[in-house]
Amino acid sequence: MLALLVTVSEAKAASVLVFDTGGSGSGATADLVANGLKTALGGASMARKSRPRSWKNADLGNAKKLAEAAKNGGAAVGVDSFVQKQGQLKILQVLAVTPTGDVVFNKAARLPKKKPESVVRGVATDLGRAVAERLGSGAPRGDESPRPESPGLPQRAVLEDPEGKDTKSAVPVVASSPHPVESVTATPEAPASKRQRGGALHAAVRLTGGIVGQNDSVATPIQGGDLKISIAPTPVVGGGLEVAFANLVHLDVAARRFASGLKHESQDNPVVSNVQPATIKTTGLGGTALLSSGMEVGPMVAKVTLGVGYDKLSASKQTLANSSGGTDVVVLVPAWTCMRVLVGATGAYGDFGSRGLAAQLTLLAAPWGTYGETPLTSGASASLLGMQTNMRVRYQMPELLAGAAGVFGELAGQVDYVRIQFKGNGTRKAIITGTPVQASKESRLGFGVTLGAGVFF
């Protein structure tokens, strides 16, 4: 921890109040910014404080909030910084204001993919000079030459191109800071890693609605036991909760519900048409809990994903009249429950919580699970294998709710396949012969398409 930094509880005694850097991969950036200020301020005191989650950037639009924070902290200058990601481009925004709202420093700089810390140090040095000059501490420490011009009070951010190559950009471009970086006593950095080393914590709640469908085929060597059951596209409603810390951890919990009526008839097996009720009412419940962890690969994020899936189908009781004038319980559509372990990978584009498009594709395998049927079973025991594919495209507007929260809309799709192998004799019987269903195999293919909207913090 820096020698000149004081605790948050001592913030009122500090001349400069420095908020931790927000945005994508900002952990190391916060230390570099604070070190740059330490070198330039000399004996001036500094306090470092966690950044409010409602602050979505560090441009002039946030100057009023920063000024109020500096005033409440009893500081002469408040400093804020934010790393904004726009596609493959990362931009560091740095803003410093007084409690009265005067802008001391306002700059934005492009961060190159290789060695971005050199650009951060340059901006931090410029920041320290401007703040020191505002505090009246004189020229910068060391043997550095004085700054040739006053930082002034810029009306908009100046965007730097550290490599001096983007001459076609619509934003004014100037050279990166020429000041030496040897005087910046930054803490030693760990070796560069593609895994993000920081970022904001986000949470989101969403509601969804759309359609689902299902095709279910049971194959058995018992004559008359083969069945094909289809749930036509039917409305589904659902929702979800997400918690994410940058790309390091992403927890997604989702639930859904649908209801449908199945009519049944068979030209090959007329007895099937006599099963009551004529329309079997079904209700489906399902949910997944997925935990992902990832690392950046160019503009994409590759994640390892683990989780569980749960599905349940309830079906109304089915009967068939017997020769004695009574009824027997039969099963055309069994009620069932299924629990699966899910293992796979997710590819994502875009940051959760940043403005614009974000998308992800998840491929999961179900190597193990449990399956049970009621009131009759197709075998003494069952084993299953399966796979699941999820796709989601989302548009996020983080600033829509006055900076306190953001909203998003999304389009999602899912394809789900399960193959169940029954072993031994069950209590379910063929409709015609009454022979127990045995050694049967069941294949179930489901799909869903939904539209959703939500709020994130």
PyMOL commands that set and color helices and strands:
alter all, ss='L'
color gray80, all
select helices_A, chain A and resi 8-13+27-41+60-72+116-135+270-274
alter helices_A, ss='H'
color red, helices_A
select strands_A, chain A and resi 5-6+16-19+22-23+46-49+77-86+89-97+103-111+158-160+173-174+201-219+227-245+249-263+279-297+300-315+319-321+327-329+335-349+356-374+381-401+405-423+425-429+436-438+441-456
alter strands_A, ss='S'
color yellow, strands_A
deselect
rebuild
show_as cartoon
